[in-house]
Amino acid sequence: MDYHMRVVFSLLLKEIRSNEESTDDSEEDESEEEPKLKYERLSNGVTEILQKDAASCMTVHEKFLALGTHYGKVYLLDVQGNITQKVDIVQVFGLYSGEEFHETFDCPIKIVAVHPQFVRSHCKQFVTGGKKLLLYEKTWMNRWKPSVLHEGEGNIRNVKWRGHLIAWANNMGVKILDMISKQRITNVPRDDISLRPDMYPCSLCWKDNLTLIIGWGTSVKICSVKERHASEMRDLPSRYVEIIFQFDTEFYISGLAPLCDQLVVLSYVKEVSEKTEMECCARPRLDIIQPLPESCEEISSDALTVRGFQENECRDYHLEHSEGESLFYIISPRDIVVAKERDQDDHIDWLLEKKKYEEALMAAEISQKTIKKHRILDIGLAYINHLVEKGEYDLAARKCQKILGKSTELWEFEVYKFKEIGQLKAISRYLPRRDPILKPLIYEMVLHEFLESDYEGFAMLIKEWPGDLYNNAIIVQVVVDHLKKDPQNRTLLRTLAELYTYDQRYGKALEIYLTLRHKDVFQLIHKHNLFSSIRDKIVLLMDFDSEKAVDMLLDNEDKISIDRVVEELENRPELQHVYLHKLFKRDHHKGQKYHEKQISLYAEYDRPNLLPFLRDSTHCPLEKALEICQQRNFVEETVYLLSRMGNSRSALKMIMEELYDVDKAIEFAKEQDDGELWEDLILYSIDKPPFITGLLNNIGTHVDPILLIHRIKEGMEIPNLRDSLVKILQDYNLQILLREGCKKILVADSLSLLKKMHRTQMKGVRVDEENICESCLSPILPSDASKSFSVTVFHCRHMFHKECLPIPSTMSPLQFCNICSAKHRGPGSAILEMKK
């Protein structure tokens, strides 16, 4: 798996882990990090070779490997380590052609660098290292011509060729040659000259065509080859080298290779033996580090167990890599180990090993198209088993929803597993109810479990589960059996009613709901149209909730008539009143046949609403109502009935004598607006000073107060008389002011209208050929304009020929419009007389 993808995935898992329950063991070391690489030995033919010989160097291609040994042999291997070809002498030859090159050197040759195109086409250039760095080029005669690139600084320890650049290391440092210009462009000196270059050789690696990685001793340098600006060239090479990263490591470097923007470093390690207290060779380490400008950060570190590591030195280890597949080969004299980037299958293996099942499951889901070794289902089942073993039954049951999906077989298997450990209740909440649906036996088994130990839980499942998941008749019978032991158990009764509802036995369900006085009884009636079943249960419904019951009955008059309801409530008059009262509120006429009955019901159970009922009802028998109100001494109601029946004097007398309320008496007299009634009120009040005060304060606008004042006996003490007289005077003055104000407004409006009328009448009137005489109906103007004519036009806009109007009398010289006068519109006096 690509390293960056794994980093992103790790961040995602950290976020998830902070929000979900941790399912790892409490003793698990959360700080332990997952290794970045996995290892395996290159066996088969390699094992056979290294039993008799020792590896000295190796080069890697994406299709084959080339292994050199101490005995001077070269083996070509496939990527599994099988021998495909063996060469007993050192030579350069083409793998896909018959070309060969033989040369005798004055020292052993361990380093050969070939131009990268050699593995894809015919070889035309290569270099060798010994005491000299030699470049061999093929001439036009197909011969090899050697040329010395460098000499005089000791043995050439390492050579790497990439693109047009050749890098080599000798005892003094590292040089880079530009093959285009045939110029050496840099010299990177060796840092620690105390280390023998033959024991601690330089490691070189090209990251790309312009980036060289150098490892020597404990020092690492990353160099970038850059183009020199034209203005800076002069006699200098066109390219130069800049060290962009430089840092030291803890151990000696035996090899290095790039991994994205990080480095893979093979380190030679020495440690002090606890037994001998002497320094000895330890297992080599393969580290992944992140370069920083002047330091580095260790990402991972693995100690490698290679054969014979106790006898190896730093120079005995080498690191080669295959760029295309991120494979790293650790070469030692007796062993070759291949390091690979861990893929998603390896990552899941590690998570499962650490019992991080939640993360393993998520990793498998994200990479389900690329993983080859694992199945999401297998990981999920292992996760469920792990949770069950830990006793986290609810979490295990919850995970079943996601992991088991729509497989009925897996669901049923897990349900039986939970039954075996006595945890059916835990999985009950998560059982599928639609797509898929399990066998009815599964749901019945769970319901039996709850019914034996948890009535509330059983009731909850019955409420939540659709009725078609199980055999309803079987469950009903079991509940009935339990009710025989506990017949008053409300939970079981309520649940039995729901079961009857599922089974469409609504009548039985309704009986139970009414017995329990359950709030769902009205919903059940509406939903299943059970009005025919409640005709004889109206009293029970009213006793349970009279408001809801009455609303339901009134909303469904077509199903249960008003007469039927009144009949059913005959023995419960208080409920009968509630029903009829609400009926009257909705419609004053629907229950008119029961208005006489309602008088007694209001009088008995709801007197505050009796008077509003008497006022609003037009079907109430007044004599009957008066009789009941007089029997019960309901004064206000009796007063209203007397006044409505035309007996206002008796009503007033009752107010005065029974209520002794002058204000109400005055208000009653005002409503009736009857002079005789005012006279009776004055006569009744004349010997009662408090009543006289009330009359003086209120009578002024209806009766002349002088009539009352003249009748007051001399010497009678009247409370607040002065204030009452002042109020009368103030009321009188107010009336005068109002009259004067109205008069002023009337005069001003009349004058304004008169002026407006005068302005209107003073305006001219257009007379043309279209106008006619209203008397003779001839055109008002003569056809011959030379003839003389006389026309009269009235303010009403009617026009007449002068000769068509009657001659005015000597008594009244004014002329009037005949048409308007005949229609009584008032006189239309002449406003214009035209003559010619």
C-alpha positions in Angstrom: 0.0 0.0 0.0 1.3 3.5 -0.9 2.9 5.1 2.2 0.9 8.4 1.9 -2.4 6.4 1.7 -1.4 4.7 4.9 -0.7 8.0 6.6 -4.1 9.4 5.6 -5.8 6.2 6.7 -4.0 6.3 10.1 -5.3 9.9 10.7 -8.8 8.8 9.8 -8.6 6.0 12.3 -7.4 8.3 15.1 -10.4 10.5 14.5 -12.7 7.5 14.6 -11.1 6.1 17.7 -11.7 9.4 19.6 -15.4 9.2 18.8 -16.2 5.5 19.3 -15.9 3.1 22.1 -12.5 1.5 22.3 -12.7 -2.3 21.9 -9.0 -3.0 22.5 -7.9 -4.9 25.6 -7.1 -2.7 28.6 -3.6 -4.1 28.7 -2.9 -3.4 25.0 -0.1 -0.9 24.5 -1.7 1.9 22.5 1.6 3.5 21.9 2.9 0.6 19.9 3.3 1.6 16.3 2.7 -0.6 13.3 5.8 -1.5 11.3 6.1 0.1 7.9 7.9 -2.8 6.2 7.6 -6.6 6.1 10.5 -9.0 5.5 11.1 -12.4 3.9 14.3 -14.3 3.0 15.3 -14.7 -0.6 15.5 -18.5 -0.6 15.4 -21.2 -3.3 18.7 -20.9 -5.3 20.1 -18.2 -3.1 20.2 -20.5 -0.1 22.1 -23.1 -2.1 24.6 -20.5 -3.4 25.3 -19.0 0.0 25.9 -22.3 1.7 29.1 -22.7 -0.3 29.9 -19.1 -1.2 29.4 -15.6 0.2 27.5 -12.7 -1.4 29.7 -9.7 -2.1 27.4 -7.5 -4.3 24.1 -7.5 -6.1 22.2 -5.3 -8.5 18.4 -5.3 -9.0 16.2 -5.0 -12.0 12.4 -5.2 -12.0 12.6 -8.6 -13.9 15.7 -10.2 -12.5 18.6 -10.0 -10.0 22.3 -10.3 -10.5 24.3 -11.7 -7.5 28.1 -11.5 -7.3 30.0 -13.7 -4.8 33.4 -13.8 -3.2 34.5 -16.6 -5.5 34.1 -14.3 -8.5 30.9 -15.9 -9.8 27.8 -14.0 -11.1 24.4 -15.5 -10.8 21.3 -14.3 -12.6 18.2 -14.9 -10.5 14.5 -14.4 -11.0 12.7 -12.2 -8.4 11.9 -15.4 -6.3 15.6 -16.2 -6.1 15.8 -19.1 -8.6 19.0 -19.3 -10.6 18.4 -18.7 -14.3 22.1 -18.3 -15.4 25.6 -18.6 -14.0 28.8 -16.9 -15.1 32.2 -18.1 -13.8 34.3 -15.1 -14.9 33.9 -11.4 -14.8 32.5 -10.0 -18.0 30.1 -7.6 -19.6 27.5 -9.3 -21.9 24.1 -8.6 -23.3 21.2 -10.5 -21.8 19.2 -10.3 -25.0 22.0 -10.3 -27.5 25.3 -12.1 -28.2 27.5 -9.2 -27.3 30.3 -9.9 -24.8 33.3 -8.0 -23.5 36.4 -9.4 -21.8 39.2 -7.4 -20.2 42.0 -8.1 -17.8 42.5 -5.6 -15.0 45.4 -5.0 -12.7 43.3 -5.4 -9.5 40.0 -7.2 -8.7 37.0 -5.5 -10.2 34.0 -5.2 -7.9 32.3 -2.2 -9.4 30.7 -1.9 -12.9 28.3 0.9 -13.8 26.4 0.6 -17.0 24.4 3.3 -18.8 20.7 2.7 -17.9 19.8 2.1 -21.5 21.9 -1.1 -21.4 19.2 -3.2 -20.0 16.8 -2.2 -22.7 19.0 -2.0 -25.8 22.6 -2.7 -26.9 25.3 -1.6 -24.5 27.4 1.3 -25.8 29.0 2.7 -22.6 30.0 1.4 -19.2 32.4 2.3 -16.5 34.5 0.2 -14.2 36.1 1.0 -10.9 39.4 -0.1 -9.5 42.3 2.2 -8.9 41.1 4.1 -12.0 37.6 5.1 -13.1 37.5 3.8 -16.7 34.9 4.6 -19.3 34.4 2.1 -22.1 32.7 3.3 -25.3 32.0 1.3 -28.4 33.7 2.6 -31.5 32.5 2.5 -35.1 34.4 -0.7 -35.6 32.4 -2.3 -32.9 35.4 -2.3 -30.5 35.5 -1.0 -27.0 37.7 2.0 -26.4 38.7 2.7 -22.7 39.3 6.2 -21.3 40.3 7.3 -17.8 37.8 9.5 -16.1 39.6 9.7 -12.8 42.6 8.3 -11.0 45.2 9.1 -8.3 43.0 9.3 -5.1 43.0 5.6 -4.2 40.5 2.9 -5.1 37.1 3.6 -6.5 34.7 2.4 -3.8 31.4 2.9 -5.5 30.0 4.1 -8.8 26.3 5.0 -9.7 25.2 6.2 -13.2 21.9 8.0 -13.7 20.9 9.8 -16.9 23.9 11.9 -18.0 25.5 12.0 -14.5 28.0 9.6 -13.1 28.8 9.7 -9.3 31.7 7.8 -7.7 33.4 7.6 -4.4 37.1 7.1 -3.6 39.2 7.5 -0.5 38.9 11.3 -0.6 35.2 11.9 -1.3 32.4 11.8 -3.9 32.6 13.2 -7.4 30.0 13.8 -10.0 30.7 13.9 -13.8 28.4 15.4 -16.4 28.7 13.1 -19.4 27.4 15.7 -21.8 30.1 18.3 -21.1 32.6 15.6 -19.9 33.2 17.9 -16.9 33.4 17.1 -13.3 30.9 19.4 -11.6 31.5 18.8 -7.8 33.6 17.1 -5.2 31.9 16.3 -1.8 34.7 15.6 0.7 34.6 12.8 3.2 33.5 14.0 6.7 35.1 11.5 9.0 38.5 10.7 7.8 39.3 8.6 10.8 37.1 5.8 9.4 38.8 3.4 7.0 37.2 3.7 3.6 37.6 0.0 2.9 35.8 -0.9 6.2 33.2 1.8 6.1 32.5 2.3 2.4 30.5 5.1 0.9 26.9 4.4 -0.1 25.5 6.2 -3.2 21.9 6.3 -4.5 20.2 8.4 -7.2 16.7 9.4 -6.1 16.0 10.8 -9.5 18.1 12.1 -12.5 19.2 15.2 -10.5 19.2 14.1 -6.8 22.0 12.1 -5.3 21.9 10.6 -1.8 25.3 10.0 -0.1 25.8 8.0 3.1 29.3 7.6 4.6 30.1 6.6 8.1 27.2 8.2 10.1 26.7 11.2 7.8 23.9 11.6 5.2 23.9 14.2 2.5 21.2 14.8 -0.1 22.6 16.7 -3.1 20.7 18.4 -5.9 22.3 19.0 -9.3 21.2 22.4 -10.7 21.8 24.4 -13.8 24.1 27.3 -13.5 22.8 30.7 -14.7 24.5 31.8 -17.9 25.8 35.0 -16.3 27.7 32.9 -13.7 29.3 30.3 -16.1 32.6 31.9 -17.3 35.0 29.0 -17.2 32.8 27.0 -14.8 30.7 23.9 -15.6 27.1 24.5 -16.7 25.9 22.6 -13.6 26.6 22.7 -9.9 25.6 20.7 -6.8 23.8 22.1 -3.8 23.5 20.1 -0.5 19.9 20.5 0.4 19.8 18.1 3.5 22.6 17.1 5.8 22.5 15.2 9.1 24.1 12.5 11.1 22.7 9.2 12.2 23.2 7.1 15.3 24.8 4.1 13.6 27.1 3.5 10.6 25.5 3.5 7.2 25.8 0.3 5.1 23.3 1.3 2.4 20.4 3.7 1.7 17.5 4.0 -0.8 14.7 6.5 -1.4 11.1 5.9 -0.3 8.9 8.8 -1.6 10.2 11.8 0.3 11.8 9.6 3.0 14.9 7.5 3.2 15.4 3.8 3.9 18.7 3.4 5.7 20.6 0.1 6.4 22.7 0.6 9.5 25.6 -1.4 11.0 25.2 -1.7 14.8 27.7 -2.5 17.5 26.7 -3.1 21.1 28.3 -4.1 24.4 27.7 -7.7 25.4 26.2 -8.1 28.9 28.2 -11.3 29.5 31.7 -10.3 28.3 31.2 -6.5 28.5 33.0 -6.3 25.2 31.8 -4.6 22.0 30.3 -7.0 19.5 28.3 -6.9 16.3 24.6 -6.6 16.7 21.8 -7.2 14.3 21.7 -4.6 11.5 18.8 -2.1 11.5 16.6 -1.0 8.6 15.3 2.5 9.4 12.8 4.8 7.6 13.7 8.4 8.3 12.3 11.7 7.3 15.1 14.1 6.2 15.0 17.6 7.7 17.3 20.5 6.7 19.8 19.8 9.5 18.4 16.7 11.2 16.1 13.8 10.7 13.0 12.2 12.2 12.8 8.4 12.7 9.6 7.0 11.3 10.3 3.3 12.0 13.2 1.1 12.9 13.5 -2.7 12.6 16.3 -4.9 13.8 17.0 -7.6 11.2 18.0 -11.2 12.0 20.3 -12.2 9.2 22.5 -15.3 9.2 26.0 -14.8 10.6 25.4 -11.2 11.7 27.8 -11.7 14.6 30.7 -12.0 12.2 29.8 -9.2 9.7 31.3 -5.8 9.4 29.9 -2.6 8.0 31.3 -3.3 4.5 29.6 -6.7 4.4 26.1 -5.2 4.2 24.6 -3.7 1.1 21.1 -2.2 0.3 19.7 -2.3 -3.2 16.2 -1.4 -4.2 13.7 -1.9 -7.1 12.2 1.5 -7.9 9.1 0.2 -9.6 7.8 -2.0 -6.7 9.4 -0.4 -3.6 11.3 -3.6 -2.8 14.5 -3.3 -0.7 17.2 -6.1 -0.7 19.4 -6.4 2.3 22.5 -8.3 1.2 24.9 -9.9 3.7 27.6 -12.6 3.0 25.3 -15.5 4.2 21.8 -14.1 3.7 19.6 -11.9 1.5 16.5 -10.4 3.0 13.8 -8.7 1.0 11.9 -5.8 2.6 8.6 -4.8 1.1 6.2 -2.0 1.9 3.3 -3.4 3.9 0.1 -3.6 1.9 -3.4 -3.4 3.2 -3.6 -7.1 3.9 -0.5 -6.8 6.1 -2.0 -3.8 7.8 -5.2 -5.7 8.6 -3.1 -8.7 9.9 -1.3 -6.4 12.3 -4.6 -4.8 13.5 -6.1 -8.3 14.0 -3.0 -9.4 15.9 -3.4 -6.4 18.2 -7.2 -7.1 18.5 -8.1 -3.8 16.9 -11.1 -5.3 15.1 -13.0 -2.1 14.6 -10.0 -0.5 12.7 -9.4 -3.8 10.8 -13.0 -3.9 9.7 -12.9 -0.3 8.5 -9.5 -0.9 6.7 -11.0 -3.8 4.9 -14.1 -1.9 3.8 -12.0 1.0 2.5 -9.7 -1.3 0.5 -12.1 -4.1 -0.3 -11.2 -4.0 -4.0 -7.4 -4.4 -3.4 -7.2 -6.8 -0.4 -6.5 -10.4 -1.4 -6.0 -12.2 1.9 -9.0 -11.1 4.0 -12.8 -11.0 3.7 -14.8 -8.3 5.4 -17.3 -10.8 6.7 -14.6 -12.9 8.3 -13.1 -9.9 10.1 -16.6 -8.8 11.2 -17.4 -12.3 12.6 -14.1 -12.3 14.4 -14.9 -8.9 15.8 -18.3 -10.1 17.1 -16.7 -13.1 18.7 -14.1 -10.9 20.4 -16.8 -8.6 21.8 -18.8 -11.6 23.1 -15.7 -13.0 24.8 -15.1 -9.7 26.5 -18.7 -9.6 27.7 -19.7 -6.5 25.6 -22.9 -8.1 24.5 -24.8 -5.0 23.5 -22.0 -3.7 21.4 -21.6 -7.1 19.8 -25.3 -7.2 19.0 -25.2 -3.7 17.6 -22.3 -4.6 15.3 -24.4 -7.5 13.9 -26.6 -5.1 12.0 -23.6 -3.9 9.9 -21.6 -7.1 9.7 -24.3 -9.7 9.1 -26.2 -7.5 6.6 -29.1 -9.3 4.8 -27.9 -12.9 5.4 -30.7 -14.7 7.2 -28.4 -17.7 7.8 -25.8 -15.6 9.6 -28.4 -13.8 11.6 -30.0 -17.0 12.8 -26.6 -18.5 13.6 -25.7 -15.5 15.8 -29.1 -15.5 17.5 -28.7 -19.1 18.6 -25.2 -18.2 19.8 -26.6 -15.4 21.9 -29.2 -17.8 23.2 -26.6 -20.3 24.3 -24.9 -17.6 26.4 -28.2 -16.3 27.8 -28.0 -13.0 26.0 -31.1 -13.0 23.7 -32.2 -9.7 25.2 -29.0 -8.0 24.1 -29.6 -8.9 20.4 -33.4 -8.3 20.4 -33.1 -4.6 19.8 -31.1 -5.1 16.6 -32.9 -8.0 14.9 -33.9 -7.2 11.3 -37.5 -6.4 10.8 -37.6 -5.8 7.1 -35.2 -7.1 4.4 -34.3 -9.6 5.6 -37.0 -11.2 7.8 -35.9 -14.2 9.8 -37.9 -17.3 10.6 -40.9 -16.6 12.9 -39.4 -19.0 15.4 -36.5 -16.7 16.0 -38.7 -13.8 17.0 -41.0 -16.0 19.1 -37.9 -17.4 20.9 -36.9 -13.8 21.8 -40.5 -12.9 22.9 -40.6 -16.0 25.1 -37.4 -14.9 26.7 -38.8 -11.5 27.6 -42.1 -12.8 28.7 -40.5 -15.0 31.3 -38.5 -12.3 32.9 -39.3 -8.8 31.7 -42.9 -7.8 31.0 -42.0 -4.2 30.1 -39.4 -5.3 27.6 -41.9 -7.8 26.1 -44.4 -5.0 25.7 -41.8 -2.8 24.0 -41.0 -5.4 21.5 -44.6 -6.0 20.7 -45.0 -2.3 20.2 -42.0 -1.9 17.9 -42.1 -5.2 15.9 -44.5 -5.5 13.0 -47.2 -8.2 13.8 -46.2 -10.3 10.8 -42.8 -11.2 12.2 -44.2 -14.0 14.4 -47.2 -16.2 14.8 -49.6 -13.9 16.5 -51.9 -16.6 17.8 -49.1 -18.4 19.6 -48.0 -15.3 21.4 -51.6 -14.3 22.3 -52.1 -17.7 23.9 -48.9 -17.4 25.9 -49.9 -14.0 27.1 -53.4 -15.2 28.1 -51.8 -18.1 30.1 -49.6 -15.6 32.0 -52.7 -13.4 32.7 -54.3 -16.3 34.4 -51.6 -16.1 37.0 -51.7 -12.3 37.2 -55.1 -11.1 35.8 -54.6 -7.5 36.8 -51.2 -6.9 35.2 -51.7 -3.8 33.2 -48.6 -4.3 31.1 -49.8 -7.7 29.9 -53.3 -6.4 29.3 -52.1 -3.5 27.3 -49.8 -5.8 25.3 -52.7 -8.3 24.7 -54.8 -5.4 23.4 -52.0 -4.6 20.9 -51.8 -8.2 19.8 -55.6 -8.3 19.3 -55.2 -5.2 17.2 -52.6 -6.8 15.0 -54.9 -9.8 14.6 -57.8 -7.4 13.7 -59.8 -8.5 16.7 -60.6 -4.9 17.4 -63.6 -5.5 19.7 -61.5 -7.4 22.2 -58.8 -4.8 22.0 -61.3 -2.0 22.6 -62.7 -3.8 25.7 -59.2 -4.0 27.2 -58.4 -0.4 26.4 -61.6 0.8 28.0 -60.9 -1.3 31.1 -57.4 0.1 31.3 -58.7 3.6 30.4 -55.9 3.7 27.9 -55.2 6.9 25.9 -55.0 5.0 22.6 -58.7 3.9 22.8 -59.8 6.9 20.7 -57.1 6.4 18.2 -58.1 2.8 17.9 -61.7 3.7 17.3 -60.8 6.3 14.6 -58.2 4.2 12.9 -60.3 1.1 12.5 -63.8 2.7 12.4 -65.1 0.9 15.4 -68.1 3.2 16.0 -70.5 0.3 15.7 -68.7 -1.3 18.5 -69.0 1.6 20.9 -72.7 2.2 20.7 -73.2 0.6 24.1 -69.9 1.8 25.5 -70.6 5.5 25.4 -70.8 5.9 29.1 -67.4 4.1 29.6 -65.8 6.5 27.0 -67.3 9.5 28.7 -66.2 8.4 32.1 -62.7 7.9 30.7 -62.3 11.3 29.0 -65.5 13.2 28.4 -63.9 15.9 26.3 -62.3 13.5 23.8 -65.4 11.3 23.8 -67.8 14.2 23.1 -65.6 15.6 20.3 -65.4 12.2 18.7 -69.2 11.6 19.0 -70.0 15.0 17.5 -67.4 14.6 14.7 -69.1 11.3 13.7 -72.8 12.1 14.0 -73.5 10.2 10.9 -72.2 7.0 12.6 -73.7 7.5 16.0 -76.8 9.7 16.1 -77.5 12.5 18.6 -80.6 10.6 19.7 -78.6 7.4 20.4 -76.0 9.2 22.5 -78.7 11.1 24.5 -80.5 7.8 25.1 -77.4 6.0 26.2 -76.6 8.8 28.7 -80.1 9.0 30.1 -79.1 7.5 33.4 -76.0 9.8 33.6 -77.5 13.4 33.3 -74.2 15.0 34.2 -72.6 13.4 31.1 -75.8 14.1 29.1 -75.3 17.8 29.9 -71.7 17.8 28.8 -72.6 16.3 25.5 -75.7 18.5 24.8 -73.8 21.6 26.0 -71.0 21.0 23.4 -73.5 20.2 20.8 -75.3 23.6 21.5 -71.9 25.4 21.3 -71.3 23.9 17.8 -74.8 24.5 16.5 -77.7 26.2 18.2 -80.3 24.4 16.2 -79.2 20.7 15.9 -80.3 19.7 19.3 -83.3 22.0 19.5 -85.6 19.1 20.6 -83.5 18.8 23.8 -83.4 22.5 24.7 -86.3 22.1 27.2 -84.3 19.2 28.8 -81.2 21.3 28.8 -82.9 24.0 31.0 -83.0 21.6 33.9 -79.5 20.2 33.1 -78.0 23.7 33.1 -79.8 24.6 36.3 -78.5 21.5 38.0 -75.0 21.1 36.7 -73.9 24.3 35.1 -75.7 27.5 36.2 -73.1 29.9 34.9 -73.9 28.8 31.3 -77.7 28.9 31.9 -78.2 32.6 31.1 -76.0 32.5 27.9 -78.1 29.4 26.9 -81.4 31.3 27.4 -80.1 34.3 25.5 -78.8 32.2 22.5 -81.5 29.6 22.2 -84.5 30.4 20.0 -86.2 27.0 20.7 -86.3 27.2 24.5 -89.9 27.3 26.0 -89.8 30.5 28.0 -92.7 29.5 30.4 -90.9 26.3 31.3 -87.7 28.1 31.8 -89.3 30.8 33.9 -91.0 28.2 36.1 -87.6 26.4 36.7 -85.8 29.6 37.4 -88.4 30.9 39.8 -88.5 27.5 41.6 -84.7 27.7 42.1 -84.8 31.5 42.8 -82.5 32.3 39.9 -83.0 36.1 39.9 -80.9 37.1 37.0 -82.3 34.4 34.8 -85.8 35.2 35.9 -85.3 38.9 35.2 -84.1 38.1 31.7 -87.0 35.8 31.0 -89.6 38.3 32.3 -88.1 41.0 30.1 -88.0 38.7 27.1 -91.7 37.8 27.7 -92.6 41.5 27.8 -93.1 41.8 31.5 -90.5 44.5 32.0 -92.1 46.1 35.0 -92.1 42.8 36.9 -88.5 42.3 35.9 -87.5 45.8 37.1 -89.4 45.2 40.3 -87.4 42.0 40.9 -84.2 43.7 40.3 -85.1 46.4 42.8 -86.5 44.1 45.4 -84.5 40.9 45.0 -81.1 42.2 43.9 -81.4 45.7 45.4 -79.1 46.9 42.7 -79.8 50.4 41.4 -77.0 50.2 38.8 -78.5 47.1 37.3 -82.0 48.6 37.4 -80.8 51.7 35.6 -79.0 49.6 33.0 -82.1 47.5 32.6 -84.2 50.7 32.1 -81.7 52.0 29.5 -81.9 48.7 27.6 -85.7 48.8 27.5 -85.8 52.6 26.7 -89.4 52.8 28.1 -90.6 56.1 29.7 -93.1 54.2 32.0 -90.3 52.0 33.2 -88.3 55.1 34.1 -91.3 56.4 36.0 -91.6 53.2 38.0 -87.9 53.3 38.8 -88.2 56.8 40.1 -91.3 56.1 42.1 -89.6 53.0 43.7 -86.4 55.0 44.4 -87.9 58.2 45.7 -87.8 57.1 49.4 -84.4 55.3 49.1 -81.6 57.8 49.3 -78.9 55.4 47.8 -81.2 54.8 44.9 -81.7 58.5 44.4 -78.0 59.1 44.3 -77.6 56.4 41.6 -80.4 57.9 39.6 -79.0 61.4 39.8 -75.6 60.1 38.6 -77.0 58.2 35.6 -80.5 59.6 34.6 -79.4 62.8 33.0 -79.0 61.5 29.5 -82.3 59.7 29.4 -84.8 61.6 31.6 -85.0 65.2 32.6 -83.4 65.2 36.1 -85.8 68.0 37.2 -88.6 65.4 37.3 -86.6 63.5 39.9 -85.4 66.5 41.9 -88.9 68.0 42.3 -90.1 64.7 43.9 -87.4 64.6 46.5 -88.9 65.3 49.9 -87.6 68.2 51.8 -85.2 67.3 54.6 -84.3 63.9 53.1 -80.6 63.3 53.5 -79.1 62.0 50.3 -75.6 60.8 50.3 -73.2 62.6 47.9 -76.0 64.9 46.7 -73.7 67.8 46.0 -71.5 65.6 43.8 -74.5 64.2 42.0 -75.9 67.7 41.3 -72.5 68.9 40.1 -72.4 65.9 37.8 -75.9 66.8 36.4 -74.8 70.3 35.7 -71.6 69.1 34.1 -73.6 66.6 32.0 -76.0 69.5 31.0 -73.1 71.8 30.1 -71.5 69.0 28.2 -74.8 68.5 26.2 -74.9 72.3 25.5 -71.3 72.3 24.3 -72.0 69.3 22.1 -75.0 71.0 20.6 -73.1 74.2 20.0 -70.2 72.3 18.5 -72.5 70.4 16.2 -74.2 73.6 15.2 -70.9 75.2 14.3 -69.9 72.2 12.2 -73.3 72.2 10.5 -73.2 75.9 9.6 -69.6 75.6 8.4 -70.5 72.6 6.2 -73.6 74.3 4.9 -71.7 77.4 3.9 -68.9 75.4 2.3 -71.4 73.4 0.3 -73.3 76.5 -0.7 -70.2 78.1 -2.0 -69.3 75.0 -3.9 -72.8 74.9 -5.5 -72.5 78.6 -6.4 -69.1 78.1 -8.1 -70.6 75.1 -10.0 -73.6 77.1 -11.2 -71.5 80.0 -12.3 -69.6 77.9 -14.8 -70.5 78.1 -18.5 -72.5 75.4 -20.3 -71.6 74.1 -23.7 -74.4 74.2 -26.2 -73.9 72.7 -29.7 -75.9 70.9 -32.5 -76.1 67.6 -30.5 -78.3 69.2 -27.8 -82.1 69.1 -28.1 -85.0 71.0 -26.6 -86.4 68.9 -23.8 -89.9 70.1 -24.7 -90.2 69.7 -28.5 -87.2 67.4 -28.8 -85.9 69.4 -31.8 -82.2 70.4 -32.1 -81.6 73.3 -29.7 -79.8 75.3 -32.3 -81.4 76.2 -35.7 -80.0 74.6 -38.8 -79.8 78.0 -40.4 -77.3 80.0 -38.4 -78.5 83.3 -40.0 -81.9 83.0 -38.3 -82.5 84.5 -34.9 -83.2 82.2 -31.9 -83.6 82.2 -28.1 -82.6 79.4 -25.8 -83.0 78.9 -22.0 -80.6 76.6 -20.1 -81.3 75.7 -16.5 -78.7 74.8 -13.8 -79.9 71.2 -14.1 -78.5 71.3 -17.6 -81.9 70.8 -19.3 -82.3 73.1 -22.3 -85.5 74.6 -23.9 -86.4 76.9 -26.8 -87.7 80.2 -25.3 -91.0 79.7 -27.1 -91.4 76.1 -25.7 -91.4 77.3 -22.1 -94.7 78.4 -20.4 -95.1 82.1 -19.9 -94.2 83.0 -16.3 -96.9 84.4 -14.1 -97.0 87.9 -12.8 -96.9 86.6 -9.2 -93.6 84.7 -9.7 -91.4 85.9 -12.6 -88.9 83.1 -12.1 -88.9 80.2 -14.5 -88.4 76.6 -13.6 -87.3 73.4 -15.4 -90.5 71.5 -16.2 -88.8 68.1 -16.0 -87.1 68.6 -12.6 -90.2 70.3 -11.1 -92.3 67.3 -12.2 -89.9 64.9 -10.5 -89.8 67.0 -7.3 -86.1 67.7 -7.6 -86.5 71.3 -6.6 -86.6 74.3 -8.9 -84.2 74.6 -11.7 -84.0 78.4 -12.2 -82.7 79.7 -15.5 -79.0 80.2 -15.5 -78.5 81.3 -19.1 -80.6 82.8 -21.8 -79.1 82.8 -25.3 -80.5 85.1 -28.0 -79.6 86.0 -31.6 
